[in-house]
Amino acid sequence: MPAQIHGAESPHKNIGWRVVFAGVGINLALGILYTWSVIAAGLPEKWTQSDKSWPYAVACLVFTAWGVGGFMLAKLAGWVYDATNSFNFAYYCSAALLVVAAAMTFALKPPHHLPAEQAA
């Protein structure tokens, strides 16, 4: 039988609950996408099917970007830390990307819909 080490605690104590809560959070976020069929039914009738699909497509792209960013940029920040012994460059890059995203958000204009008689 292997010897037991008394008093040593695992560094991964309660990691199971972290995984459970992370899974619940991800499924709640994805559930928003699945409820789109209910939400789309309440949209104005003048919206075409194409107009109704844009918010869903944007939400899918945002979740994809979030996943890729969470996976790749954490690795990139680790490489930056290894090279510079500081997270400052990673923080500055994150701040710059947030400013660009905010500028893009404010630069977007709402869609312009033609009146029904002009659209036909």
N, C-alpha and C positions, 0 to 999 in steps of 0.2 A: 504494500500500500504506500502511496506517496505521502511524504511528510506534510502535515498541515502547518501552515504559517499562521500563527495566532496574532491578531492585532492588525494584520495587513488588510486594507480595504481595497476593493476593486476600483480603479479610476472610472469605471463605467457604471457606477451605482445609479439605479433608476433610469437607465437609458431606455428601457422598454416603454416607460410612460412618455418619454420625449417623443419616441417614434409614434406612439398612439396619438398624441396630441397633434403632431405634425401631420399625420395622415388625416385626421379629422379636419384640420384646417385646410388642407389641400382639397379634400373632397367637398367641403363647403364652398370653396372658391370655384371649383369645377361645377358644382350644383347650380351656380348662377347661370352658367352656359346652358345647362339642361332645362332650366325653367324658361328659356327664351320662347319656346312654343306657346307658353301661357301668356307671356308678356306681349309677344307679337300680335296676338289676337286682339289686344286692346289698342293697337296703334290706329291712327286715322285711316279710313278707307281709301283716301286719295293717294296713300303711299303705295308704290308698286312693290312687287315681290323683291325686286332689286334693292329698293330703298330700305325694306325691312331686313334684308340680309346684311347690310353694312355694319350695324352695331355688333352683330354676332361675329362677323369676320374680324372686326377690330379687337373684340374681346379675346378671340382665339389667338390673334397675333400678339397681343399684350401678354397673355399667359405663356406663350412660347418664348417671347423675349425675356420674360421674368425667369423662366426655367434655365434658358441658355446663359443669361447673365449671372444667375446664382451659381451655376456650375463652373463656367469658364472664368469669370472675373475674380472669383475667390482664389482660383489657382494662379491667375495673373498677379493678384496682389501678393500672394506668397512668394512668387518669383521676384517681384520688385523688392520685397522685404529682404529676401536672401541676397540680392545684389547690393542694396543700399543700407541694410540694417535699420530701416525706418519705413513706416507706413505713410509718411507725408506725401510722397508722390501719388500713391494710390488714392489718398483722401482728396488731393487737389484735382486729380482726374475725375473722381466721382462728383465733386462739386461742379466742375466744368460741364459734365454731362447733364447734371440736374438743371443748370442754368440754360443749356441748349434745349432741353426738354420743355422747360417752362416757357421759353421764347417761342418754341414751336406751338405750344398749346395756345398762347395768346395770339399767335399769327393766324391760326385757323379761323375760317369764317363758316357760319352755318350754311347748309346747302340751300341753294336757290331753287325753288319749285315753280314751274310754269303753271299758270292757271289752266284748268281742264280744257278750255276751248282752244288754247294755243298748243297744248301738248299733243292734240290729235292731228 
